[in-house]
């Protein structure tokens, strides 16, 4: 869940950085096409021209565009770093899930072996109980059924 949120935010940041880069390109083009008007001949116009610092405005804007380019480059580097961190965390999560899956598989294998042992023990007990029931039924039907009175048992004992 957290990885999905991080990926969504990285996508949003990536789109925003791309938009800022495009806007910066447009600003750069506009600055290249921008022409500084000449200083007006009348005193009031010159005073306003100097007060607004129109002659140095283009240079300041060019410097600001360079600064923004540097900031966008740094943001792209940070975004790359964040992507790398998300990828590492995703790999860690995958490794953790793989380890848990291996543990569960080992547990299932041991439970299957235990189940096989239990099944064999149950079959042995069923055989013993079937024999006991058979001899009990034979004893009830015949009355007193025993092998002690037989010839082969007398020779054996």
Secondary structure, DSSP 8 states (H G I E B T S, - for coil): -HHHHHHHHHHHHHHHHHHHHHHHHHHHHHHHH-------SSHHHHHHHHHHTHHHHHHHHHHHHHHHHHHHHHHHHHHHHHHHHHHHHHHHHHHHHHHHHHHHHHHHHHHHHHHHHHHHHHHHHHHHHHHHHHHHHHHHHHSS--STTSHHHHHH-
